[in-house]
Every structure is written in C-alpha cells, then in structure tokens.
Amino acid sequence: RRKERCRYPMVLVVGNYSSGKSTFVNHLLGINEQSVGAAPTDAGFTILLKDAHAEVDSEMNGSAVINDPELGFDELRRFGPSLEARLRLKKLRPTTQRFPDGVALVDTPGLTDLSSSNDELFTSENMHAVLLWFAVHSDLVLFLFDPHKPGGAEQQDILLAL
C-alpha cells in the first residue's frame, strides 16, 4: 500500500544491471536522458521528473533533493551520506507526451552483485531498505528481467520483499 508522503506519483524501475532499466526509462521519456550500456553505467538512484514549467533541464544532487521540503524525499536522510552521494533528481522540460508531467520516474542501480561492494549503502540490508522505501512510496513498481542473465538469491529476496 502506497504511503502518501512524496509530492509526486512515482514509478520505480528495478532490476539487474543491463536488464534494460535505463533503456526503458529513455523510451518512456521519449529522449535519451539516461546512459545505457552492456556494463553497469550508473550506481545511483535517479529521479526523473518532467516539469511543465521548466524552460531548461536541471539537475539536483542528493543533498538538495533530501533537503527540499517541497519534494517530500526528506525521509531518505536516514540512509546517510552514502545514499546522498548516489541520489539525484533531473527536472526535464516537457519534450514528449509519452510520459505525463508531474510523475516521478525512479531509475535504480542494478541489483547484481550488490553485496560484493565495499560501500555501506550497497550492503544487501541497506539496499533492500532503500528499495523498499521507494517501493512503499511508489504508485507502480516495474521489475525488469534479462532472460539471458537470470537473477540470483539476492534478486529473489528483493522481489519477494517488494
């Protein structure tokens, strides 16, 4: 059940690295905004928001996102500076009608091999908690799979938790 905390309706895109998350996001937006590639291209959470009033595209770092009371992401502060360093919000001019204005689209890092990272955010426990926070606050969660790279136990754990 979605919590009513964030200002915008949210769509969360989750999956292994190279499962097509950013490609899917780009298709929904109708522009090539997110980097794509066969290898992992982004180890962070990117919130994309089409803003009908924006005259230029802009980007906010994680600290600014969390500390802006108008956005409603202040609860993410509890995950500490490691998340802040990997969180950003991109406000985009409305260049297409594929994705509606005022909806936040969240592109997440790939799930594969998260537990092998030395970063405190990307421990399995913390990553699960961040993903669950976004999932609870989202209106729709899309879990993308690459049929050529089946997920392991960690992906199954996250899917079950969501």
C-alpha positions as CSV (number, residue, x, y, z in Angstrom):
1,R,0.0,0.0,0.0
2,R,1.4,3.4,-1.1
3,K,2.3,5.9,1.6
4,E,1.2,9.4,0.9
5,R,4.4,11.3,1.6
6,C,6.0,12.2,-1.7
7,R,4.6,15.2,-3.6
8,Y,4.6,13.3,-6.9
9,P,3.2,10.0,-8.1
10,M,6.1,7.7,-8.5
11,V,7.1,4.8,-10.9
12,L,10.0,2.7,-9.6
13,V,12.1,0.8,-12.1
14,V,14.1,-2.1,-10.6
15,G,16.2,-5.0,-12.0
16,N,19.7,-6.4,-12.5
17,Y,22.3,-4.3,-14.3
18,S,21.9,-4.3,-18.0
19,S,18.3,-5.6,-17.8
20,G,17.1,-2.6,-19.8
21,K,16.0,-0.3,-17.0
22,S,17.6,2.9,-18.4
23,T,16.7,2.0,-21.9
24,F,13.1,1.6,-20.8
25,V,13.2,4.9,-18.9
26,N,14.5,6.6,-22.0
27,H,11.8,5.1,-24.1
28,L,9.1,6.3,-21.7
29,L,10.5,9.8,-21.7
30,G,10.9,9.8,-25.5
31,I,14.5,11.1,-25.1
32,N,18.0,9.6,-24.4
33,E,18.4,11.0,-20.9
34,Q,19.9,8.1,-19.1
35,S,23.2,6.4,-20.0
36,V,22.9,2.9,-21.3
37,G,25.4,0.1,-22.0
38,A,26.2,-3.6,-21.7
39,A,28.1,-3.0,-18.5
40,P,26.7,-1.1,-15.4
41,T,26.6,2.6,-16.3
42,D,25.1,4.1,-13.1
43,A,25.4,3.1,-9.5
44,G,22.9,5.5,-8.2
45,F,19.2,6.4,-7.9
46,T,18.0,8.9,-10.5
47,I,14.6,10.5,-10.0
48,L,13.4,11.9,-13.4
49,L,10.6,14.4,-13.3
50,K,9.0,16.2,-16.3
51,D,8.2,19.7,-15.2
52,A,5.7,21.6,-17.4
53,H,7.1,24.9,-16.1
54,A,10.8,24.2,-16.8
55,E,12.4,26.2,-19.5
56,V,15.7,24.3,-19.3
57,D,16.6,20.8,-18.0
58,S,18.2,20.9,-14.5
59,E,19.7,18.5,-12.0
60,M,19.8,18.4,-8.2
61,N,22.3,16.4,-6.1
62,G,21.1,14.1,-3.4
63,S,21.6,16.5,-0.5
64,A,19.5,19.1,-2.3
65,V,16.8,16.5,-3.1
66,I,16.6,15.3,0.5
67,N,16.6,18.8,2.0
68,D,14.0,20.3,-0.3
69,P,10.7,20.0,1.7
70,E,8.6,20.6,-1.4
71,L,9.8,17.3,-2.9
72,G,9.0,15.0,0.0
73,F,12.1,12.9,0.0
74,D,13.4,14.0,3.4
75,E,12.8,10.6,4.9
76,L,15.7,9.3,2.8
77,R,18.1,11.2,5.1
78,R,18.1,8.2,7.4
79,F,20.2,6.3,4.8
80,G,23.1,8.7,5.3
81,P,25.6,10.4,3.1
82,S,26.3,7.2,1.0
83,L,22.8,7.5,-0.4
84,E,23.0,11.3,-0.8
85,A,26.1,10.8,-3.0
86,R,24.2,8.4,-5.2
87,L,20.9,10.2,-5.5
88,R,20.0,12.9,-8.0
89,L,16.9,14.4,-9.4
90,K,16.6,15.6,-13.0
91,K,13.9,18.1,-13.9
92,L,13.2,17.8,-17.6
93,R,11.4,20.1,-20.0
94,P,8.3,18.5,-21.4
95,T,9.6,17.4,-24.8
96,T,7.2,14.5,-25.4
97,Q,3.7,13.3,-24.5
98,R,4.8,9.7,-23.8
99,F,5.2,10.3,-20.1
100,P,3.0,12.7,-18.1
101,D,4.2,15.8,-16.4
102,G,4.4,15.7,-12.6
103,V,5.2,12.0,-12.4
104,A,8.5,10.9,-10.8
105,L,10.2,8.1,-12.6
106,V,13.0,6.4,-10.5
107,D,15.8,4.6,-12.3
108,T,17.7,2.4,-9.8
109,P,21.1,0.8,-9.8
110,G,21.5,-2.8,-11.0
111,L,20.9,-5.4,-8.3
112,T,23.5,-8.0,-9.4
113,D,26.5,-8.3,-7.1
114,L,25.4,-5.5,-4.8
115,S,26.6,-7.4,-1.7
116,S,30.2,-7.6,-3.1
117,S,30.6,-3.8,-2.9
118,N,32.6,-2.2,-0.1
119,D,30.2,0.7,0.1
120,E,27.9,1.0,3.2
121,L,24.8,1.8,1.1
122,F,25.3,-1.2,-1.2
123,T,25.2,-3.8,1.5
124,S,22.3,-6.1,0.9
125,E,20.5,-4.9,4.0
126,N,20.8,-1.2,3.2
127,M,20.0,-1.6,-0.5
128,H,16.9,-3.6,0.4
129,A,15.8,-0.8,2.8
130,V,16.3,1.9,0.2
131,L,14.5,0.0,-2.5
132,L,11.7,-0.8,0.0
133,W,11.4,2.9,0.9
134,F,11.0,3.8,-2.8
135,A,8.6,0.9,-3.4
136,V,6.3,1.8,-0.4
137,H,6.1,5.3,-1.7
138,S,5.6,4.4,-5.4
139,D,2.4,4.0,-7.3
140,L,3.9,1.4,-9.6
141,V,6.9,-0.8,-9.4
142,L,8.4,-2.3,-12.6
143,F,10.8,-5.2,-12.1
144,L,12.7,-5.8,-15.3
145,F,14.5,-9.1,-16.1
146,D,17.1,-10.1,-18.7
147,P,16.2,-13.6,-19.8
148,H,19.9,-14.2,-20.6
149,K,21.0,-13.4,-17.1
150,P,18.7,-15.0,-14.5
151,G,18.8,-13.4,-11.1
152,G,20.3,-15.0,-8.0
153,A,19.1,-15.3,-4.5
154,E,19.6,-11.5,-3.8
155,Q,17.3,-10.6,-6.7
156,Q,14.7,-13.1,-5.5
157,D,14.9,-11.7,-1.9
158,I,14.3,-8.2,-3.2
159,L,11.4,-9.3,-5.4
160,L,9.8,-11.1,-2.6
161,A,10.2,-8.1,-0.3
162,L,8.7,-5.8,-2.8
